Amino acid sequence: MRITLNIVGVLCAFFGIVWILQGVNILPGSFMTGDIKWAIIGAVLLLVGIAVLVKANRKGGGGEAKST
């Protein structure tokens, strides 16, 4: 489960960064280029990705059973 959450977190963060860069017209080549709406959506997705990564890598996090 931890590996899956790490993959999801990294992908969310990656796409969030790409969408931010496209939204602020730094990374051209798409219908999203220059549309601030996509920068905002990207920022939210980046935060979600970071939250998933933090959750997956906390001690005892990631949905794994704790050993007693």
MDAnalysis code that builds the backbone (N, CA, C; Angstrom):
import MDAnalysis as mda
import numpy as np

u = mda.Universe.empty(204, n_residues=68, atom_resindex=np.repeat(np.arange(68), 3), trajectory=True)
u.add_TopologyAttr("name", ["N", "CA", "C"] * 68)
u.add_TopologyAttr("resid", np.arange(1, 69))
u.add_TopologyAttr("resname", ["MET", "ARG", "ILE", "THR", "LEU", "ASN", "ILE", "VAL", "GLY", "VAL", "LEU", "CYS", "ALA", "PHE", "PHE", "GLY", "ILE", "VAL", "TRP", "ILE", "LEU", "GLN", "GLY", "VAL", "ASN", "ILE", "LEU", "PRO", "GLY", "SER", "PHE", "MET", "THR", "GLY", "ASP", "ILE", "LYS", "TRP", "ALA", "ILE", "ILE", "GLY", "ALA", "VAL", "LEU", "LEU", "LEU", "VAL", "GLY", "ILE", "ALA", "VAL", "LEU", "VAL", "LYS", "ALA", "ASN", "ARG", "LYS", "GLY", "GLY", "GLY", "GLY", "GLU", "ALA", "LYS", "SER", "THR"])
u.atoms.positions = np.array([
    [0.828, -1.196, 0.000],
    [0.000, 0.000, 0.000],
    [0.873, 1.261, 0.000],
    [1.974, 1.216, 0.751],
    [2.843, 2.381, 0.850],
    [3.434, 2.731, -0.524],
    [3.835, 1.711, -1.285],
    [4.411, 1.956, -2.613],
    [3.370, 2.598, -3.521],
    [2.155, 2.099, -3.474],
    [1.078, 2.654, -4.303],
    [0.821, 4.113, -3.956],
    [0.761, 4.424, -2.671],
    [0.531, 5.805, -2.251],
    [1.690, 6.709, -2.651],
    [2.910, 6.193, -2.578],
    [4.064, 6.981, -3.020],
    [3.979, 7.284, -4.511],
    [3.603, 6.300, -5.306],
    [3.478, 6.509, -6.748],
    [2.390, 7.533, -7.041],
    [1.243, 7.392, -6.396],
    [0.140, 8.339, -6.597],
    [0.557, 9.744, -6.166],
    [1.232, 9.850, -5.033],
    [1.680, 11.153, -4.543],
    [2.658, 11.829, -5.482],
    [3.616, 11.064, -5.989],
    [4.601, 11.629, -6.916],
    [3.934, 12.051, -8.221],
    [3.029, 11.235, -8.732],
    [2.338, 11.595, -9.975],
    [1.486, 12.855, -9.794],
    [0.773, 12.941, -8.672],
    [-0.025, 14.147, -8.415],
    [0.869, 15.379, -8.331],
    [1.976, 15.257, -7.617],
    [2.887, 16.394, -7.481],
    [3.475, 16.778, -8.840],
    [3.870, 15.787, -9.631],
    [4.444, 16.060, -10.946],
    [3.450, 16.782, -11.843],
    [2.241, 16.234, -11.962],
    [1.250, 16.870, -12.818],
    [0.840, 18.233, -12.276],
    [0.808, 18.384, -10.970],
    [0.513, 19.686, -10.385],
    [1.538, 20.725, -10.799],
    [2.818, 20.355, -10.750],
    [3.877, 21.285, -11.162],
    [3.758, 21.628, -12.636],
    [3.516, 20.618, -13.467],
    [3.368, 20.864, -14.911],
    [2.201, 21.801, -15.168],
    [1.072, 21.575, -14.509],
    [-0.100, 22.422, -14.728],
    [0.133, 23.838, -14.232],
    [0.850, 23.991, -13.127],
    [1.188, 25.341, -12.656],
    [2.026, 26.059, -13.707],
    [3.052, 25.378, -14.205],
    [3.937, 26.002, -15.202],
    [3.192, 26.339, -16.488],
    [2.265, 25.493, -16.898],
    [1.480, 25.800, -18.087],
    [0.513, 26.953, -17.814],
    [-0.083, 26.967, -16.636],
    [-1.045, 28.014, -16.301],
    [-0.429, 29.398, -16.235],
    [0.845, 29.473, -15.831],
    [1.504, 30.779, -15.745],
    [2.348, 31.061, -16.986],
    [2.143, 30.276, -18.015],
    [2.723, 30.502, -19.360],
    [4.247, 30.330, -19.389],
    [4.769, 29.447, -18.545],
    [6.196, 29.130, -18.582],
    [6.439, 27.912, -19.466],
    [5.517, 26.977, -19.449],
    [5.631, 25.741, -20.217],
    [4.554, 25.750, -21.304],
    [4.896, 26.167, -22.514],
    [3.882, 26.283, -23.570],
    [3.581, 24.939, -24.232],
    [2.562, 24.945, -25.078],
    [2.283, 23.793, -25.921],
    [0.982, 23.079, -25.626],
    [0.061, 23.707, -24.945],
    [-1.194, 23.046, -24.623],
    [-2.314, 24.082, -24.521],
    [-3.530, 23.586, -24.471],
    [-4.676, 24.493, -24.318],
    [-4.671, 25.153, -22.943],
    [-3.897, 24.621, -22.010],
    [-3.830, 25.171, -20.654],
    [-2.868, 26.355, -20.550],
    [-2.037, 26.553, -21.554],
    [-1.002, 27.568, -21.500],
    [-1.610, 28.959, -21.346],
    [-1.170, 29.667, -20.334],
    [-1.604, 31.039, -20.106],
    [-2.946, 31.171, -19.420],
    [-3.554, 30.057, -18.991],
    [-4.849, 30.096, -18.313],
    [-4.617, 29.900, -16.813],
    [-4.798, 30.961, -16.042],
    [-4.490, 30.939, -14.611],
    [-5.313, 29.893, -13.865],
    [-6.461, 29.534, -14.410],
    [-7.289, 28.499, -13.786],
    [-6.486, 27.207, -13.621],
    [-5.676, 26.864, -14.611],
    [-4.878, 25.637, -14.551],
    [-3.737, 25.758, -13.553],
    [-3.245, 26.951, -13.332],
    [-2.224, 27.144, -12.304],
    [-2.816, 26.890, -10.918],
    [-4.035, 27.319, -10.708],
    [-4.703, 27.105, -9.422],
    [-5.013, 25.623, -9.219],
    [-5.542, 24.977, -10.262],
    [-5.815, 23.542, -10.181],
    [-4.521, 22.777, -9.932],
    [-3.452, 23.181, -10.596],
    [-2.158, 22.543, -10.401],
    [-1.644, 22.704, -8.983],
    [-1.846, 23.873, -8.405],
    [-1.406, 24.110, -7.029],
    [-2.165, 23.203, -6.056],
    [-3.454, 23.057, -6.274],
    [-4.257, 22.171, -5.428],
    [-3.778, 20.725, -5.585],
    [-3.543, 20.301, -6.823],
    [-3.079, 18.940, -7.061],
    [-1.697, 18.712, -6.450],
    [-0.836, 19.710, -6.523],
    [0.488, 19.604, -5.903],
    [0.353, 19.423, -4.392],
    [-0.527, 20.178, -3.762],
    [-0.745, 20.036, -2.321],
    [-1.305, 18.665, -1.963],
    [-2.205, 18.160, -2.796],
    [-2.751, 16.816, -2.580],
    [-1.635, 15.784, -2.685],
    [-0.782, 15.930, -3.697],
    [0.325, 15.002, -3.861],
    [1.265, 15.010, -2.671],
    [1.563, 16.193, -2.164],
    [2.438, 16.301, -0.992],
    [1.775, 15.655, 0.228],
    [0.482, 15.880, 0.397],
    [-0.237, 15.291, 1.526],
    [-0.236, 13.767, 1.445],
    [-0.423, 13.231, 0.244],
    [-0.405, 11.776, 0.075],
    [0.986, 11.228, 0.390],
    [2.026, 11.913, -0.061],
    [3.387, 11.476, 0.224],
    [3.683, 11.504, 1.722],
    [3.241, 12.547, 2.401],
    [3.462, 12.639, 3.842],
    [2.722, 11.513, 4.556],
    [1.479, 11.290, 4.165],
    [0.686, 10.218, 4.782],
    [1.326, 8.854, 4.552],
    [1.810, 8.615, 3.345],
    [2.384, 7.314, 3.011],
    [3.692, 7.057, 3.747],
    [4.416, 8.106, 4.085],
    [5.745, 7.926, 4.663],
    [5.830, 8.223, 6.153],
    [4.696, 8.502, 6.772],
    [4.688, 8.664, 8.227],
    [4.890, 7.312, 8.880],
    [5.485, 7.320, 10.036],
    [5.677, 6.064, 10.749],
    [4.316, 5.451, 11.058],
    [4.104, 4.246, 10.561],
    [2.825, 3.575, 10.761],
    [1.766, 4.027, 9.777],
    [2.114, 4.905, 8.831],
    [1.136, 5.382, 7.862],
    [1.047, 4.455, 6.671],
    [0.236, 4.841, 5.711],
    [0.121, 4.079, 4.483],
    [-0.814, 2.904, 4.581],
    [-1.554, 2.793, 5.660],
    [-2.536, 1.730, 5.762],
    [-1.948, 0.368, 6.120],
    [-0.673, 0.326, 6.479],
    [-0.067, -0.951, 6.848],
    [-0.423, -1.286, 8.285],
    [-0.561, -2.593, 8.541],
    [-0.883, -3.029, 9.881],
    [0.318, -2.827, 10.795],
    [0.047, -2.365, 12.014],
    [1.119, -2.158, 12.979],
    [1.377, -3.475, 13.713],
    [2.629, -3.772, 13.891],
    [2.970, -4.975, 14.649],
    [3.063, -4.609, 16.135],
    [2.590, -5.505, 16.977],
    [2.620, -5.215, 18.404],
    [3.599, -6.089, 19.120],
])
